[in-house]
């Protein structure tokens, strides 16, 4: 039997001791770097400030009373006049009054101030009023008094260095609560801003989720790894994107110009919107018949392409008219709906958003369509042409695609940094891209397929990781410059951060799905879209819902920080009160944040339990 009481190894003991010593050195240096020193904490000034701040934080400014104020002045001479001291009038003892003993004294001496007939248990400042005018608003001193249950107080006060031959005054200003408590102005402001915070986070989460879902599929390795294409298809696809985007953007802008003369004509807006679906449906049905026994002649195919193009133009015209109708109805609603004017504003803003993003969406759609078409031409060429012809095809178009791609990247660098050196930002990148494309065409086999999906995957993940490393606070600074200070900047910053964060979480969930359903759907001959719809989406719906609700919770908490840089929400109000050392108001805002976050956590847990 093996002996369990072996002697400890000296070397292991030494290693353990050295590890402990290294840890102590690390933490000792950490204390030095972070300047750990509790001497300031023990100072009386720091403790007084801390006590005051903690006490104010413990009394959030939520409720208040109406204040009744009692202001009483008492005459005094500083210093005593030469000769006989003039007699001072007797105080009116039918109400609150002050008695000062003695009635004259030198600066720096102490006098006794007694107050009577004030409200019980009230407090307020006792100040010196320089000059002979009892209504003077200038007050000197830091004394405070509080009455007892009988409404009286006694206080010793040191007179300041304010010498005058005329009579001067001491003033007691005591305030007491009257009536029932009501919400403070801070409470109303906090309510407005916390509602703004919740909806800011809601909009950011909604739009961020909408854009993160499609990104998650191209950022999932298991979906992108099988995607491979020949070089001829890749090259033509790369050329199709910028060409399609430019053409699509220009065409949609031209359609927008045709729509502008009728933008404020509501009847034309309505007729256009009503006719558009019918015209689009008829055009698509004729241009894209469901089945044909024989191949139609060339002139018929060209006619169908023309009708399809006109159908697309009509759909964009109808979209611009829809945006115009929304703006027109929104403007009418703002002035007519009264307390529900926000509905009119919503319509107007939605119409404005549609009119702004439609050209960009048209460009992206045209780019995707042309890239897909040219990619299929490249794929067909690789399948039908001989290897020598495909090799020459690859050399020509890969060189051209590399030159165009790197040239566009160079122009992006020029726009960002304004180098003003065409060789570095135009001709150099064009030549580099052309050489790389040529090398790729020369050193790869003519009909070999390249891992296109993995390249897209790595590019997408790199962009997501890069953007996710930028804090939403920094993004908010940029959007504040773009759209001004307010909640819109905060919503845009949180929305962008939500896109990159959720896209990563979603893609990782896609990567962890079971492979069985995926293989079964693919075995039936389903295309990529059908595979995603029937094999991927059913497996990812529950975690997607969970991640989305959790992200809303995060956005609510992050929006409090976004406000510190002008991004709207309750953070803006919190920062103002902290800067003004108004800790009671800041405490009310922190309490509201805590309540909302706790409520969001409870709602999220209930929804996750019910639907996930």
VEXVOLUM-481978 format. One record per residue (C-alpha): x, y, z. Coordinates in steps of 0.001 Angstrom, whole numbers, plus 524288, in hexadecimal, padded with zeros to 5 digits. Layout:
REM residues N
XYZ...
//
This chain:
REM residues 612
8000080000800008053D80D3A7FC0F809AC815A48073A800928215D8085F809538287F811F7813D682C598089281C29837DC80C61818D28449E805A0821F58483E7FAA482A97853D77FE55829F4858B07F04481AFF858E47F06081B068601A7FD5282493869EC7F7BE81C0686BA27EBAA8101C86DED7F4298176A877E37FC6281C7787EEA7F04C80EA687F5A7EAAC809928859F7F72A814CF88F4B7F70C8122A892BC7E8B3803D6894F17EBDA8075389DEE7F72E810908A5A37EE52805EA8A7317E4197FBFF8AC2E7EDF4806108B4E27F48C809088BB377E7827FA718BC2F7E4FA7F8D98C3D37F1AE8039B8CCF07ED177FDB18CEFF7DF907EFDF8D1527E4AF7F4F48DA2D7EF967EE5B8D2E27FABC7EF558DC548063E7E4E28DDA1810B37EADD8E9A08170C7E1418F29E8101B7D5EF8EA218149A7D9C08EC94822C77DA1F8FB598211C7CF2A902C4827B27CC0590A9B81B707CA708FE50813397C1E58F7D081D687B923903B681E637B7929043E80F9B7B50F8F59880F007AB0E8F632819E37A3EA9016C813577A3BE8FAA18061879F228ED9F80BB17945F8F4358137B78F958FB7A807887901D8EF2E7FF3C787D78E8678098077D438F2DE807E5779608F2DC7F98D772688FF377F581765418F9517F1F475B208FFA77FAD975A8990D4F8007A7518491652807F774D9F92428805647565292CB880DD375198937A28169375C6B9414B819A075E07949F58258976815954DB823E576B1095D4082FB37755196808830CD77B4296D4083D5A7835D979E483DDE7914697A738432279CA5983FB843047AA2C97F6F83E927B1FD9855E845027AB5998C73850127A99799ACB84C957B16D9A50E853F07AA069AB6F85ED579CB89A6CA862E97974E99AD385BD678AC399E72854C777EF099754859D8779FC98C82850E876B7298A2184EC2764F897F7285693761D39734B84E5C753B79702184B2E751019646E853E6743F79613284DB074B46958E3843B7758E5953528420F7639095C53847387721C95CBF84A73779569620585653787D49651D854A67903F96692860C87978296FB28612A791AD978FA8572E79F3597D83852E27AC8C97703852637B986977B184B657BCB296F5B83F947C147961E4843BA7B9C09622E850847AECD9589C853A97A0B595C80855A4795609547785AA3789E6953298516477CF294E3A856BC7713094B3184E4C7631C949B9852E5755A5946A684D5275AE993FA88415E754F19330D83C337592A9272F843F77642B91E7F83F17768199271C833BC775A692AA082F5877C669346C826A7787A493DDA8254778B33948C982E9E792C79532682725798B0960A0828CB792E896B2E81FD879CA09763881D4E797B49841C81B9578C1A98B8E820E278203985CA8177477AD797A2281DB57764A9759A8103D78444973EC80B6E785D1966A6804B07945696594808037968795BE5813277A32D958A481A327A65B94CC88228B7A42093E278236979C1C93D1282FF578FE1934A383056785AD9336A83B0A77AA692A1283E6276F0292C958470876A74923AF851D975CB791EB785448758D092C368596675DC99333A84D52769749394D8544F77821938E18525B7847E93E6C8584A790E6940368505879E5294635852AA7A2DB94DB1846907B00B953EA843757AE989611A83CCF7B5C3962F482FCD7BF1696DD982BB07B4A4976EC826367B618983D782D707AC3998ED982C147A75D99A6983402799879971B82FD87912098C898356A792AB97F0F82F0C78A9F9729C8303D78A799643183378780C895C3782BA177AAD94F1D82F10774309480D823A676CD493C158285C764D29335D81F7C75AD2928EA822D17527E91F7381B1974425921F881874739CF91997811ED73BB490BF380C7D747CC906E98054F74855907427F66E751EC903077EC0175D9D90BC67E9D5761FE911A67DCF476D40908017DD89763A18FCB07DE4E75C5D9015A7D228769189036C7CAB376DE48F60E7CEF7761488EFA67CA4C7625B8F63E7BCFD7707C8F21B7BB5A76EBF8E42A7C01F763A58E2417B65376C988E7F47ABED7772C8DE6C7B03876E598D2827AF29769928D5F47A18C7773F8D9D279D3D77BBA8CC2D7A0FC76FB18C60A79AAA772218CC8F78D6E7809A8C95178DDD77DB48BB177910C773268B9DE7869E77AFD8BF6677B557877A8B8F878006780EB8ABA37806977ADB8AD89772FD788438AFBA76CE178FD48A62B7756B787E889A3D7712E78C3F89A04762D379A3A89D46766E179A65891B17701E7988688808764FC7A45B88CCA75D4A7AC3D88D6B769EC7A99487EF676CF27B4D88761E7690A7ACC9869CA767537A3FB8707F75D4F7AEBD87785755E27B93F86D067557B7B27A864C174AEA7B0D8870967420B7BAD186FC67370A7BB4C8762E729AE7C46B8761771DE47CD19881ED71C0C7C58E8862A70FE87B8F788736717E17BFC988E5F723107C61789846719FF7B98C89B8F712D87B20D89C6171FB07BBEB8A6187250A7BA908AE4E718D27ABCC8AD9A719787AA998B35A727177AFF98C130724EA7AA308C2067174879CC08BDB771BFD79D078C6AB727E67A09F8D28871FB27967C8CFAA7152378BD68CC4471EE878E3C8D8737270778DEC8E15871B247819E8DB057159977A5D8DBD47229A77E678EA0772430779188EC8F7168976C378E64271A6A76C3D8EECF7268F76D7A8FAA971DA6761948F6217160175A218F48A722C175DB8901C8728A5753F290A2F720E9748C2902227269F74E6F90127734667449290A8673A95738D49061773294731738FCAF73B5D727DE8F7D7730BD733478F440727E6739DD8EDA57336572DD18E5677360272B9A8E1AE727B8739E98DDDE72630739B28D5697324B72CFF8CEBC72E557315C8CBF67206073F4B8C7DF7237F73C6B8BA2B7291B733C98B6A971D7773D898BB6E71351748D98B4AB71A2C741518A7E771B3B73D628A82470CDC74B278AB957088A751628A0B27107B74751896AA70C02749E8899D96FDAA758A889B806FE8B75AC388F727072075129884DA702C07504E878EE70B5E7537286EC8701047566986E166F29175785862006EA06760C9867FD6E01C76ACB872BE6E10B764C087FB86DCA576B01887536D18D77544891B46D43E76C5489D426D18F7625F898276DB7476CE78964C6E5B3771C18A4306E37C763DA8A93F6E47D7622A8A2246F15C76EB38A80A6F6AB769CA8B57B6F2A975CBF8B3536F956763978AE417058776C2A8BA71705BC760368C33970447759718BBB070F1C764E98BE7D71827764698CCF1714A3755C48CD467175D757CB8C6D372498761F38D0F672870759268DBFA7239E74E368D68872C197578A8D58F737A875B2C8E3EA7366974CD48E7767355174A128DF8374187754AC8E717748B174ED98F3E8743DB741328EFE874835746658EC54755BA74D038F998756E4740F3900F575262737CB8F9A775B857419B8FB187667674236909E0764F67336B90A86764EF732B9901D5770E173C82909D7778A2733A9915BE777F6726AA90E9077902728729038C782DC72B4190BC778EDF73072902FC799CA732238F80478FD573ABE9004E7870A745BA8F6867895773E988ED7777FD873F9F8F7BB7754274DE68F9D477875750078EB2777780749F78EABA769F2752008F6527656575EC98F0BF76A8575C2C8E346764B8759898E98475781765EB8F1817589476DEB8E56975C26768488DDCC750A376B5C8E8B3747027795B8E9B574C0D77CF98DB4974C66775D38D71773FEB780CE8DB6E736A778ACE8D44673EF2782508C81673F86780228C8E5730E778EBC8C99C72EB3791588BDF7737887867D8B6127311B78BB28B9277238B799748B5E4727D9795248A8D272D6478D228A5AA72135797DC8A944717927A2318A26371FA9799E28960F7201479743896A7711787A583898C270DF87A99D88E46717A97A0A388493710E07A67388877703C77B3F5885D1709467AF82878B870EC47A965874E0701C47B5D4878E06FAB17BE2F87091703C47B55D864D9701347B419866136F2757C10686BB36ED967CDA78644E6EC127D82D865466F67C7E0B186DFA6EDE67D55D877386EB427D1B08779D6F99A7DFE987A746FD177E01B8861E6F3F67D2B788A4E6F9087D7DB889B7706F77E41889170703D37DC7C89C7C6FD7F7D14C89DCB707247D8CC89A7E713967E2AC8A5067101D7D7B08AEAA70D837D04F8AAE3719F07DC8F8AC5D722497DF6C8B9AC71C717D17F8BE9571EB17D08D8B93672C8E7DD868BEB57313A7DB0A8CB7D72A107CE478CD57731747D5038CA2A73E507DF748D42E73B067D5068DE7A7388F7CF098DB51745C17DC4E8DDAC74C0C7DD718EA7B7447A7D0068EEDD749427D3698EB9A7575D7E12E8F11C758197E1E48FAC274C8E7EF928F6CD748BA7EE8E8FDF273B937F8718F4C87355E7F1EB8ED6672A087FD3D8E3EE729007FAF28DF41736EB7EC198DF44736EE7E87F8DC53728BE7F2CD8D76C71F577FAA78D008729867EEDF8C87872EB07E9DF8C617720CB7F7078C08771CA67F8388B86B7291E7EA998B2D67278B7ECED8AFC9719397F9948A89171C6D7F3238A0D47275A7E7B889D2671E857F11389943713B77F9288910371D0E7ECFE88A59722307E88288734714577F5E188239710407F8BC879A871C097EB5E8734A71D777E5C7868FA714A17DBFA86DE870ABD7CFF1866DD70FC47D3878657071E227C9E486A9C728057CE8187422732737C94F87527740767C1098814273E397B8AE87EB174A2D7C43C87E3D753717C98688B0C74E147BC588919C750297BBAA88B7475DB27C9018909C761E67C68B89E2975C567B95D89F04763247BE7989A2C7702C7C9F18A39B76F7B7C0DD8AF1A76D1D7B7C78AACD778107C3108A92B781987C8B98B64F77DDA7BBF18BD9977F847B8A38B65D78C047C5848BABF791FD7C1138C8F1790A07B8D38CC8C79C567AB2C8D1CE79A287AF908DE1A7A1597B93D8E11A796687AF0B8DDFC78C0D7A5CA8E77E792C17AFE18F2607918E7B02E8F05F782D07A1608EFDF7818279FD68FC0378A037A7DD9032B77FC079F738FD48774EA791B28FF9A77A40793D190880785F17925E906B17948D786988FE9879839780EF8F0EE7993B781EC8EE6078A8B790BE8EE7578B69790138E507796DE7869A8DBFE78FB778F738DBAA783B979B918D8D478BD9794EC8CE0F7939B78ED88C8BE7871879C1D8C763780807A1F08C10378C87796258B80478D447980C8B3BD77F1F7A62D8AF82780FB7A3F58A96A78E60797C98A1B578AC579D7B89D9A77DA77A8AE89722784E879FC58908778ED77963F88C3D784547A0FD886EA77B787A6D587F0A786A17996E879487891979844875C477AAE7A58386F1C77B7B7A0DA866B3786CD7948A861517804F7931A852BE77DF2798AA84E6D770E878E8D843A976EBA7831B84C2676A3C78C6F85436761E27918C8483B75ABA783E3842AA7592677EAF84F08752AE78AA885029749F3788FD841FE745BD77BCD8456C73FE77825584EF77368477DFB85B2F73DAF78501867E273A8F78BA587050744D577F9E8787B747EF7770F86C6F749A67818F866317522B781D88720475B1E773018731175BD977031864AC75EA077C8185FCE7658C782BF86B7576C5277804874C77708976FDF86ABA7783877BD5867CA7809477FA1875D678375772AF87C9578665772D287A3D79549780D787EDB7979977ECA88A4B78E617732B88EC67968777B0488D2A7A301786AE894CC79DD977DE889F99798AA777068A19D7A5B1783FF8A16F7ACC87893D8AB937A35C77DB98B48B7A6347812A8B3687B49278F488B7077B15A78B1F8C2887A8F5782C98C81B7B3EC78EA38C7F87BCE4797FB8CCEF7B27878EFC8D8307AEF0791AD8DE307BC4A79FFB8DF877B86179CDE8E3DE7AA82796558EFE47B03C7A34C8F46B7B5ED7A7D48F8567A84779ADA8FE2D7A3EF794408F1C479F50787718F49B7A64A780C68EC7A7B084781AC8EDB47BF24790878ED8C7BEC6790968FB907B9CF788B0900057C59C790DA8F7C47CEDE79D758FDC77C9E77983D90B927CBA5794539092C7D9BF7A1309028F7DD107A8D390DF07D7417A08B9176E7DF2F7A2A690F277EB8C793E390DBC7EC85794A4900317F27B7865F8FF797F69D781DD9014E7E88278C588F7CC7E3D6787788EE017EDDF779BD8EEF57E82277F158EBF27DA9B787358E07D7DF9777B3E8DB1D7E68F7736D8DBFE7D9DD77E318D4E07D28177E8C8CA1E7DCBF76FBB8C8627DC2776F8C8C7BA7CD4977AF48BE317CC99774CD8B5737D6F3767BD8B5EA7CFCC76E478B2B37C2E3775378A7317C923768658A2107CE997611F8A3B77C1B176C4289D497BA3676C90891A87C35675DCA88FD07C20675E53890AA7B325769EE887717B271762E787DA77BAFB756AD87E8B7B29D75C3A87EBF7A4D476A15879797A55E
//
